[in-house]
Amino acid sequence: MKRQYIKKNYYFTFGQGHKTVDGVPMKDYHVLVRAENEEVAREIFIEKFTKVKMPTWDMFFTGYSEKQFEPQFFPKGEYARFEQE
């Protein structure tokens, strides 16, 4: 039986010079991860996004909770979304 938990939204953002391995500038995008807590969200983000799409696994700026996130600073919106299983 799967463990029950409440998923929360966590938003991960990038610095001015951060580009994907395909050359996409990420400064105006965020990546959304729905997970039980920030630690799990960060692990999912690194495994499924930065290790795949970024030149190095640690190429991102920071993570925000739903309360902290200010979407107006990321005008291109959501680049990708992942969810804890």
C-alpha positions as CSV (number, residue, x, y, z in Angstrom):
1,M,0.0,0.0,0.0
2,K,1.3,3.4,-0.9
3,R,2.0,5.9,1.8
4,Q,-0.4,8.9,1.8
5,Y,0.9,12.5,1.9
6,I,-0.2,15.9,0.8
7,K,1.7,17.2,-2.2
8,K,2.8,20.8,-2.3
9,N,4.1,22.9,-5.1
10,Y,7.8,23.8,-5.2
11,Y,9.3,26.1,-7.9
12,F,12.9,25.9,-9.1
13,T,14.4,28.8,-10.9
14,F,17.6,29.7,-12.8
15,G,20.2,32.4,-13.1
16,Q,20.7,35.0,-15.8
17,G,23.3,32.9,-17.7
18,H,21.8,29.5,-17.3
19,K,21.0,27.6,-20.5
20,T,19.9,24.1,-21.2
21,V,22.2,21.7,-23.0
22,D,20.1,22.6,-26.1
23,G,20.9,26.3,-25.6
24,V,17.5,27.5,-24.2
25,P,18.0,30.4,-21.8
26,M,16.2,29.5,-18.6
27,K,16.2,32.9,-16.7
28,D,12.5,33.6,-17.4
29,Y,11.3,30.1,-16.7
30,H,10.6,28.0,-13.7
31,V,10.2,24.2,-13.1
32,L,7.4,23.0,-10.9
33,V,7.7,19.9,-8.7
34,R,4.8,18.6,-6.7
35,A,6.1,16.7,-3.7
36,E,5.5,16.0,0.0
37,N,8.3,18.4,1.1
38,E,11.1,20.6,-0.3
39,E,13.9,18.0,0.2
40,V,12.0,15.4,-1.9
41,A,11.1,18.1,-4.5
42,R,14.7,19.1,-4.9
43,E,15.8,15.5,-5.4
44,I,13.2,15.0,-8.1
45,F,14.1,18.2,-9.8
46,I,17.8,17.3,-9.9
47,E,17.3,13.7,-11.0
48,K,14.6,14.4,-13.6
49,F,15.6,17.9,-14.8
50,T,19.1,19.3,-14.1
51,K,20.9,16.0,-14.6
52,V,19.1,15.6,-18.0
53,K,18.6,19.1,-19.4
54,M,21.4,21.3,-17.8
55,P,25.2,21.2,-18.4
56,T,25.7,20.4,-14.7
57,W,23.4,18.9,-12.1
58,D,23.7,22.0,-9.9
59,M,23.0,24.6,-12.5
60,F,19.9,26.3,-11.1
61,F,19.4,29.3,-8.8
62,T,17.0,28.3,-6.0
63,G,13.8,26.7,-5.0
64,Y,10.7,28.4,-3.6
65,S,7.6,27.2,-1.8
66,E,4.1,28.2,-3.1
67,K,4.0,31.0,-0.5
68,Q,7.5,32.4,-1.5
69,F,7.2,32.1,-5.3
70,E,6.5,35.3,-7.3
71,P,5.5,34.2,-10.8
72,Q,5.7,37.7,-12.3
73,F,9.5,37.4,-12.2
74,F,9.3,34.4,-14.6
75,P,7.3,35.7,-17.6
76,K,7.8,32.7,-19.8
77,G,6.2,30.5,-17.2
78,E,6.5,26.8,-16.5
79,Y,9.2,25.0,-18.5
80,A,8.5,21.6,-17.1
81,R,6.5,19.9,-14.3
82,F,7.3,16.8,-12.3
83,E,5.4,15.0,-9.5
84,Q,6.3,12.6,-6.7
85,E,4.9,9.2,-7.3
